[in-house]
Amino acid sequence: MQLFYNDREAEKYTSNSRITHIQREMATRALELLNFPEDAKGKCILDVGCGSGLSGEVLNEAGHIWVGTDISQDMLSVGVDRGTEGDMMLHDMGQGIPFRHGVFDGAVSISALQWLCYSHKKCNV
């Protein structure tokens, strides 16, 4: 994904007010769809394709703990530079999820799953 989100593009993406607004709305809705009890706080949530942590901020504000994975080191670096809470790690979601079953109470993926079907070369599966 470095092809699209180098350091400059990652910063532009994260600072775009329209994108941040949409990411917040989608993350809020994804959290609703997890259907946790209203008083549930401190759930452990996996954010697949976390980017710079925009959706993770919503999870954190709702009182949850989150771990994020992303294929773009530059997006993760922007998140770290912004002081984003949550643990973020470099990982390609197309290679599976590197966690044991039952570690998370739920998972979200905001604006990321569509990339599973994308390849920029015919040799990429």
MIMISE-79935 format. One record per atom (N, C-alpha, C, O): residue number from 0; residue in one letter; x, y, z. Coordinates in nm, 2 decimals. Atoms other than C-alpha are relative to their C-alpha. Last residue first. Example, Ala and Ser with C-alpha at 12.3 -4.5 7.8 and 13.67 -1.06 7.14 Angstrom:
   n res      X      Y      Z
   1   s  -0.09  -0.11   0.00
   1   s   1.37  -0.11   0.71
   1   s  -0.08   0.11   0.08
   1   s  -0.03   0.22   0.09
   0   a   0.09  -0.12   0.00
   0   a   1.23  -0.45   0.78
   0   a   0.09   0.12   0.00
   0   a   0.19   0.12   0.07
# end
This chain:
   n res      X      Y      Z
 124   v   0.13   0.07  -0.03
 124   v  -0.31  -1.27  -0.60
 124   v  -0.06   0.06   0.12
 124   v  -0.17   0.01   0.17
 123   n   0.04   0.00  -0.14
 123   n  -0.04  -1.05  -0.74
 123   n  -0.13  -0.07   0.01
 123   n  -0.23  -0.05  -0.07
 122   c  -0.06   0.11  -0.07
 122   c   0.10  -1.16  -1.08
 122   c  -0.04   0.00   0.15
 122   c  -0.02  -0.10   0.22
 121   k   0.07   0.13   0.02
 121   k  -0.15  -0.95  -1.27
 121   k   0.06  -0.11   0.08
 121   k  -0.01  -0.21   0.11
 120   k  -0.07   0.08   0.10
 120   k   0.00  -0.63  -1.11
 120   k  -0.08  -0.13  -0.02
 120   k  -0.14  -0.18   0.08
 119   h  -0.05  -0.09   0.10
 119   h  -0.17  -0.35  -0.92
 119   h   0.08  -0.07  -0.11
 119   h   0.13  -0.01  -0.20
 118   s  -0.14   0.02   0.02
 118   s  -0.38  -0.58  -0.71
 118   s   0.04   0.09  -0.12
 118   s  -0.03   0.11  -0.21
 117   y  -0.08  -0.08   0.09
 117   y  -0.71  -0.51  -0.55
 117   y   0.14  -0.05  -0.01
 117   y   0.21  -0.09   0.08
 116   c   0.03   0.04   0.14
 116   c  -0.96  -0.75  -0.40
 116   c   0.08   0.08  -0.10
 116   c   0.06   0.06  -0.22
 115   l  -0.03   0.14   0.01
 115   l  -0.83  -0.73  -0.04
 115   l  -0.02  -0.05  -0.15
 115   l   0.05  -0.14  -0.19
 114   w  -0.14   0.02   0.05
 114   w  -0.82  -0.35  -0.08
 114   w   0.04  -0.15  -0.01
 114   w   0.13  -0.18  -0.08
 113   q   0.00   0.00   0.15
 113   q  -1.20  -0.33  -0.05
 113   q   0.14  -0.03  -0.05
 113   q   0.15  -0.07  -0.17
 112   l   0.02   0.13   0.05
 112   l  -1.16  -0.44   0.32
 112   l   0.00   0.00  -0.16
 112   l   0.03  -0.11  -0.22
 111   a  -0.11   0.08   0.02
 111   a  -1.00  -0.11   0.42
 111   a  -0.03  -0.13  -0.07
 111   a   0.06  -0.18  -0.16
 110   s  -0.07  -0.04   0.13
 110   s  -1.23   0.18   0.44
 110   s   0.12  -0.08  -0.03
 110   s   0.22  -0.03  -0.08
 109   i   0.06  -0.12   0.06
 109   i  -1.32   0.11   0.81
 109   i   0.08   0.04  -0.13
 109   i   0.20   0.06  -0.12
 108   s  -0.09  -0.03   0.11
 108   s  -1.25  -0.24   0.94
 108   s  -0.07   0.11  -0.08
 108   s  -0.17   0.09  -0.15
 107   v   0.05  -0.10   0.10
 107   v  -1.39  -0.32   1.28
 107   v   0.10   0.01  -0.12
 107   v   0.22  -0.02  -0.10
 106   a  -0.09  -0.05   0.10
 106   a  -1.34  -0.62   1.52
 106   a  -0.07   0.10  -0.10
 106   a  -0.19   0.08  -0.12
 105   g   0.06  -0.04   0.13
 105   g  -1.50  -0.74   1.83
 105   g   0.11   0.05  -0.09
 105   g   0.22   0.07  -0.05
 104   d   0.15   0.00  -0.02
 104   d  -1.44  -0.87   2.18
 104   d  -0.07   0.03  -0.13
 104   d  -0.19   0.00  -0.14
 103   f   0.08  -0.12   0.01
 103   f  -1.08  -0.96   2.09
 103   f  -0.15  -0.02   0.02
 103   f  -0.20  -0.12  -0.01
 102   v  -0.08  -0.11  -0.06
 102   v  -0.84  -1.23   2.20
 102   v  -0.08   0.13   0.00
 102   v  -0.07   0.21   0.10
 101   g   0.06  -0.05  -0.13
 101   g  -1.10  -1.50   2.14
 101   g   0.08   0.11   0.06
 101   g   0.04   0.15   0.17
 100   h   0.14  -0.01  -0.01
 100   h  -0.90  -1.68   1.86
 100   h  -0.05   0.04   0.14
 100   h   0.01  -0.01   0.24
  99   r   0.07   0.12  -0.04
  99   r  -0.53  -1.62   1.87
  99   r  -0.15   0.03   0.01
  99   r  -0.19   0.15   0.03
  98   f   0.04   0.01  -0.14
  98   f  -0.39  -1.32   1.68
  98   f  -0.08  -0.13   0.03
  98   f  -0.14  -0.18  -0.06
  97   p  -0.10   0.07  -0.08
  97   p  -0.20  -1.28   1.36
  97   p  -0.03  -0.01   0.15
  97   p   0.06   0.01   0.23
  96   i  -0.01  -0.08  -0.12
  96   i  -0.50  -1.21   1.13
  96   i   0.09  -0.07   0.10
  96   i   0.07  -0.19   0.13
  95   g   0.07   0.06  -0.11
  95   g  -0.47  -1.35   0.78
  95   g   0.02   0.09   0.12
  95   g   0.09   0.19   0.12
  94   q  -0.08   0.11  -0.05
  94   q  -0.21  -1.27   0.51
  94   q  -0.07  -0.06   0.13
  94   q  -0.01  -0.15   0.19
  93   g   0.02   0.10   0.10
  93   g  -0.45  -1.04   0.32
  93   g   0.08  -0.13   0.04
  93   g   0.06  -0.24  -0.01
  92   m   0.12   0.08  -0.03
  92   m  -0.47  -0.83   0.63
  92   m  -0.02  -0.11  -0.09
  92   m  -0.09  -0.21  -0.06
  91   d   0.09   0.01   0.12
  91   d  -0.11  -0.72   0.56
  91   d  -0.12  -0.09   0.04
  91   d  -0.10  -0.21   0.06
  90   h   0.04   0.13   0.03
  90   h   0.06  -0.62   0.90
  90   h  -0.09   0.01  -0.13
  90   h  -0.17   0.10  -0.14
  89   l  -0.01   0.02   0.14
  89   l   0.25  -0.33   1.05
  89   l  -0.04  -0.14  -0.03
  89   l   0.02  -0.24   0.02
  88   m  -0.11   0.08   0.05
  88   m   0.13  -0.28   1.41
  88   m  -0.01  -0.02  -0.16
  88   m  -0.12  -0.01  -0.21
  87   m   0.01   0.02   0.14
  87   m  -0.07  -0.03   1.60
  87   m   0.12  -0.08  -0.05
  87   m   0.23  -0.06  -0.01
  86   d  -0.12   0.07   0.05
  86   d  -0.14  -0.03   1.97
  86   d  -0.02  -0.02  -0.15
  86   d  -0.12  -0.08  -0.19
  85   g   0.02   0.13   0.06
  85   g  -0.40   0.22   2.08
  85   g   0.13  -0.06  -0.05
  85   g   0.22   0.02  -0.08
  84   e   0.00   0.10  -0.10
  84   e  -0.38   0.59   2.15
  84   e  -0.04  -0.13  -0.07
  84   e  -0.10  -0.13  -0.17
  83   t   0.12   0.08   0.00
  83   t  -0.29   0.82   1.86
  83   t   0.02  -0.11   0.11
  83   t   0.12  -0.18   0.12
  82   g   0.03   0.04  -0.13
  82   g  -0.01   1.06   1.95
  82   g  -0.12  -0.09   0.02
  82   g  -0.18  -0.09   0.13
  81   r   0.12  -0.07  -0.06
  81   r  -0.03   1.23   1.62
  81   r  -0.03  -0.03   0.14
  81   r  -0.11   0.03   0.21
  80   d  -0.04  -0.14  -0.01
  80   d   0.33   1.12   1.53
  80   d  -0.12   0.08   0.06
  80   d  -0.09   0.18   0.13
  79   v  -0.09  -0.01  -0.11
  79   v   0.23   0.76   1.61
  79   v   0.03   0.15   0.02
  79   v   0.03   0.19   0.13
  78   g   0.08   0.02  -0.13
  78   g  -0.07   0.79   1.38
  78   g   0.08   0.01   0.12
  78   g   0.04   0.07   0.22
  77   v   0.08  -0.12  -0.02
  77   v   0.14   0.94   1.10
  77   v  -0.08  -0.01   0.13
  77   v  -0.09   0.08   0.21
  76   s  -0.09  -0.11  -0.05
  76   s   0.39   0.66   1.15
  76   s  -0.07   0.13   0.02
  76   s  -0.05   0.20   0.12
  75   l  -0.02   0.03  -0.14
  75   l   0.11   0.40   1.10
  75   l   0.09   0.11   0.07
  75   l   0.06   0.15   0.18
  74   m   0.12  -0.03  -0.07
  74   m   0.01   0.56   0.78
  74   m   0.01  -0.02   0.15
  74   m  -0.03   0.06   0.23
  73   d   0.01  -0.14   0.00
  73   d   0.37   0.56   0.66
  73   d  -0.13   0.04   0.07
  73   d  -0.13   0.14   0.14
  72   q  -0.08  -0.06  -0.11
  72   q   0.41   0.20   0.76
  72   q  -0.01   0.15   0.01
  72   q  -0.01   0.20   0.12
  71   s  -0.08  -0.12   0.03
  71   s   0.12   0.11   0.53
  71   s   0.08   0.05   0.12
  71   s   0.02   0.10   0.22
  70   i  -0.11   0.04   0.09
  70   i  -0.01  -0.25   0.56
  70   i   0.09   0.12  -0.03
  70   i   0.20   0.10  -0.08
  69   d   0.00  -0.07   0.13
  69   d  -0.22  -0.17   0.86
  69   d   0.12  -0.04  -0.08
  69   d   0.22  -0.08  -0.02
  68   t  -0.10   0.05   0.10
  68   t  -0.31  -0.34   1.19
  68   t  -0.02   0.08  -0.13
  68   t  -0.13   0.12  -0.16
  67   g   0.02  -0.02   0.14
  67   g  -0.48  -0.18   1.49
  67   g   0.11  -0.06  -0.08
  67   g   0.22  -0.07  -0.04
  66   v  -0.12   0.03   0.07
  66   v  -0.53  -0.27   1.85
  66   v  -0.02   0.01  -0.15
  66   v  -0.12  -0.04  -0.20
  65   w  -0.01   0.05   0.14
  65   w  -0.80  -0.12   2.05
  65   w   0.14  -0.02  -0.04
  65   w   0.24   0.04   0.00
  64   i  -0.14   0.03   0.03
  64   i  -0.91  -0.06   2.41
  64   i   0.01  -0.05  -0.14
  64   i  -0.08  -0.13  -0.18
  63   h  -0.05   0.13   0.03
  63   h  -1.26   0.08   2.45
  63   h   0.15   0.00  -0.02
  63   h   0.21   0.11  -0.04
  62   g  -0.05   0.07  -0.11
  62   g  -1.40   0.38   2.63
  62   g   0.06  -0.14  -0.02
  62   g   0.07  -0.22   0.07
  61   a   0.12   0.07  -0.06
  61   a  -1.62   0.53   2.36
  61   a   0.05  -0.09   0.12
  61   a  -0.04  -0.16   0.17
  60   e   0.10  -0.09  -0.06
  60   e  -1.35   0.79   2.30
  60   e  -0.12  -0.07   0.06
  60   e  -0.18  -0.02   0.16
  59   n  -0.06  -0.05  -0.13
  59   n  -1.10   0.51   2.24
  59   n  -0.09   0.09   0.07
  59   n  -0.11   0.08   0.19
  58   l   0.00   0.11  -0.10
  58   l  -1.31   0.35   1.98
  58   l   0.05   0.04   0.13
  58   l  -0.01   0.00   0.24
  57   v   0.14   0.02  -0.04
  57   v  -1.37   0.68   1.81
  57   v  -0.01  -0.11   0.10
  57   v  -0.09  -0.10   0.19
  56   e   0.03  -0.11  -0.09
  56   e  -0.99   0.75   1.81
  56   e  -0.15  -0.01   0.05
  56   e  -0.18   0.01   0.17
  55   g  -0.04   0.03  -0.13
  55   g  -0.93   0.41   1.66
  55   g  -0.03   0.10   0.11
  55   g  -0.06   0.08   0.22
  54   s   0.11   0.08  -0.06
  54   s  -1.13   0.51   1.36
  54   s   0.03  -0.04   0.14
  54   s  -0.06  -0.05   0.22
  53   l   0.12  -0.09   0.00
  53   l  -0.87   0.79   1.28
  53   l  -0.12  -0.08   0.07
  53   l  -0.19  -0.02   0.15
  52   g   0.07   0.00  -0.13
  52   g  -0.58   0.57   1.38
  52   g  -0.12   0.08   0.01
  52   g  -0.17   0.10   0.12
  51   s  -0.07  -0.09  -0.10
  51   s  -0.33   0.65   1.11
  51   s  -0.08   0.01   0.13
  51   s  -0.05   0.09   0.21
  50   g  -0.06  -0.13   0.06
  50   g  -0.43   0.36   0.89
  50   g   0.07   0.08   0.11
  50   g   0.16   0.02   0.18
  49   c   0.01  -0.12  -0.09
  49   c  -0.63   0.11   1.10
  49   c   0.05   0.13  -0.05
  49   c   0.02   0.24   0.00
  48   g  -0.02  -0.11   0.09
  48   g  -0.66  -0.15   0.83
  48   g  -0.02   0.13   0.07
  48   g  -0.09   0.22   0.02
  47   v  -0.07   0.06   0.12
  47   v  -0.82  -0.41   1.06
  47   v   0.01   0.11  -0.11
  47   v  -0.09   0.16  -0.16
  46   d   0.03  -0.09   0.11
  46   d  -0.92  -0.24   1.39
  46   d   0.09  -0.04  -0.12
  46   d   0.21  -0.01  -0.12
  45   l  -0.10   0.00   0.10
  45   l  -0.93  -0.51   1.66
  45   l  -0.04   0.09  -0.12
  45   l  -0.16   0.08  -0.16
  44   i   0.05   0.00   0.14
  44   i  -1.14  -0.43   1.96
  44   i   0.12   0.01  -0.09
  44   i   0.22   0.08  -0.08
  43   c  -0.13   0.00   0.08
  43   c  -1.08  -0.50   2.33
  43   c  -0.04  -0.02  -0.15
  43   c  -0.10  -0.13  -0.18
  42   k   0.00   0.12   0.09
  42   k  -1.39  -0.40   2.53
  42   k   0.13   0.01  -0.08
  42   k   0.18   0.12  -0.11
  41   g  -0.13   0.07  -0.01
  41   g  -1.31  -0.14   2.80
  41   g   0.00  -0.13  -0.08
  41   g   0.08  -0.22  -0.05
  40   k  -0.13  -0.08   0.02
  40   k  -1.66  -0.01   2.84
  40   k   0.11  -0.09   0.01
  40   k   0.10  -0.20   0.07
  39   a  -0.13   0.07   0.02
  39   a  -2.00  -0.18   2.81
  39   a   0.11   0.10  -0.03
  39   a   0.10   0.18  -0.12
  38   d  -0.09  -0.03  -0.10
  38   d  -2.29   0.03   2.95
  38   d   0.14  -0.06  -0.01
  38   d   0.23  -0.05   0.08
  37   e  -0.02  -0.15  -0.01
  37   e  -2.49   0.03   2.63
  37   e   0.10   0.04   0.11
  37   e   0.18   0.13   0.09
  36   p   0.10  -0.06  -0.10
  36   p  -2.44  -0.35   2.59
  36   p   0.03   0.15   0.01
  36   p   0.15   0.19   0.01
  35   f  -0.03   0.02  -0.13
  35   f  -2.22  -0.42   2.28
  35   f  -0.11   0.06   0.09
  35   f  -0.18   0.15   0.05
  34   n   0.11   0.03  -0.09
  34   n  -2.40  -0.44   1.95
  34   n   0.04  -0.03   0.14
  34   n  -0.01  -0.12   0.21
  33   l  -0.06   0.10  -0.09
  33   l  -2.09  -0.46   1.73
  33   l  -0.10  -0.04   0.11
  33   l  -0.09  -0.14   0.17
  32   l   0.03   0.13   0.06
  32   l  -2.31  -0.27   1.48
  32   l   0.06  -0.12   0.08
  32   l   0.02  -0.23   0.07
  31   e   0.14   0.03  -0.03
  31   e  -2.30   0.04   1.70
  31   e  -0.03  -0.14  -0.05
  31   e  -0.11  -0.21   0.02
  30   l   0.01   0.03  -0.14
  30   l  -1.92   0.03   1.69
  30   l  -0.14  -0.03   0.04
  30   l  -0.16  -0.12   0.12
  29   a  -0.06   0.13  -0.02
  29   a  -1.93   0.01   1.31
  29   a  -0.01  -0.04   0.15
  29   a  -0.04  -0.16   0.18
  28   r   0.10   0.10   0.05
  28   r  -2.17   0.31   1.30
  28   r   0.05  -0.14   0.02
  28   r  -0.02  -0.23   0.06
  27   t   0.11  -0.01  -0.10
  27   t  -1.93   0.52   1.51
  27   t  -0.10  -0.10  -0.03
  27   t  -0.15  -0.17   0.05
  26   a  -0.04   0.07  -0.12
  26   a  -1.64   0.40   1.29
  26   a  -0.11   0.00   0.11
  26   a  -0.12  -0.10   0.18
  25   m   0.00   0.15   0.03
  25   m  -1.83   0.50   0.98
  25   m   0.05  -0.08   0.12
  25   m  -0.01  -0.18   0.15
  24   e   0.13   0.04   0.02
  24   e  -1.91   0.85   1.11
  24   e  -0.01  -0.15  -0.02
  24   e  -0.09  -0.22   0.04
  23   r   0.07  -0.01  -0.13
  23   r  -1.56   0.91   1.24
  23   r  -0.14  -0.06  -0.01
  23   r  -0.18  -0.13   0.08
  22   q  -0.05   0.10  -0.08
  22   q  -1.41   0.80   0.91
  22   q  -0.06  -0.01   0.14
  22   q  -0.09  -0.12   0.19
  21   i   0.06   0.13   0.04
  21   i  -1.65   1.02   0.72
  21   i   0.06  -0.12   0.08
  21   i  -0.02  -0.21   0.11
  20   h   0.14   0.01  -0.04
  20   h  -1.55   1.32   0.93
  20   h  -0.06  -0.13  -0.04
  20   h  -0.14  -0.19   0.04
  19   t   0.01   0.02  -0.14
  19   t  -1.18   1.25   0.90
  19   t  -0.14  -0.01   0.05
  19   t  -0.18  -0.09   0.14
  18   i  -0.03   0.14  -0.02
  18   i  -1.21   1.21   0.52
  18   i  -0.01  -0.03   0.15
  18   i  -0.07  -0.13   0.19
  17   r   0.11   0.09   0.05
  17   r  -1.39   1.54   0.49
  17   r   0.03  -0.14   0.03
  17   r  -0.06  -0.22   0.07
  16   s   0.12   0.00  -0.09
  16   s  -1.15   1.72   0.72
  16   s  -0.11  -0.08  -0.05
  16   s  -0.19  -0.14   0.03
  15   n   0.11  -0.05   0.08
  15   n  -0.84   1.61   0.53
  15   n  -0.13  -0.01   0.08
  15   n  -0.17  -0.11   0.13
  14   s   0.03  -0.14  -0.03
  14   s  -0.55   1.59   0.78
  14   s  -0.12   0.06  -0.08
  14   s  -0.16   0.17  -0.06
  13   t   0.03  -0.01  -0.14
  13   t  -0.52   1.21   0.78
  13   t  -0.05   0.14   0.04
  13   t  -0.12   0.16   0.13
  12   y   0.12   0.08  -0.03
  12   y  -0.53   1.17   0.41
  12   y  -0.05   0.03   0.14
  12   y  -0.17   0.06   0.16
  11   k   0.11  -0.06   0.07
  11   k  -0.27   1.45   0.35
  11   k  -0.14  -0.07   0.04
  11   k  -0.24   0.00   0.07
  10   e   0.03  -0.12  -0.07
  10   e  -0.04   1.30   0.61
  10   e  -0.12   0.08  -0.06
  10   e  -0.20   0.13   0.02
   9   a   0.05   0.04  -0.13
   9   a  -0.06   0.96   0.45
   9   a  -0.04   0.12   0.09
   9   a  -0.14   0.12   0.15
   8   e   0.14   0.04   0.02
   8   e  -0.01   1.11   0.11
   8   e  -0.07  -0.04   0.13
   8   e  -0.19  -0.01   0.15
   7   r   0.08  -0.12   0.04
   7   r   0.31   1.28   0.21
   7   r  -0.15  -0.03  -0.01
   7   r  -0.23   0.05   0.04
   6   d   0.01  -0.09  -0.12
   6   d   0.45   0.98   0.40
   6   d  -0.08   0.12  -0.03
   6   d  -0.16   0.17   0.05
   5   n  -0.14  -0.04  -0.05
   5   n   0.37   0.74   0.12
   5   n  -0.02   0.10   0.11
   5   n  -0.13   0.13   0.15
   4   y  -0.01  -0.07  -0.12
   4   y   0.01   0.61   0.10
   4   y   0.15   0.01   0.05
   4   y   0.19  -0.05   0.14
   3   f   0.10  -0.11  -0.01
   3   f  -0.08   0.50  -0.25
   3   f   0.03   0.09   0.12
   3   f   0.01   0.21   0.11
   2   l   0.03  -0.06   0.13
   2   l   0.21   0.28  -0.36
   2   l  -0.09   0.12   0.01
   2   l  -0.08   0.21  -0.07
   1   q  -0.09  -0.11   0.01
   1   q   0.31   0.22   0.00
   1   q  -0.02   0.07  -0.13
   1   q   0.01   0.19  -0.15
   0   m   0.08  -0.12   0.00
   0   m   0.00   0.00   0.00
   0   m   0.09   0.13   0.00
   0   m   0.03   0.24  -0.01
# end
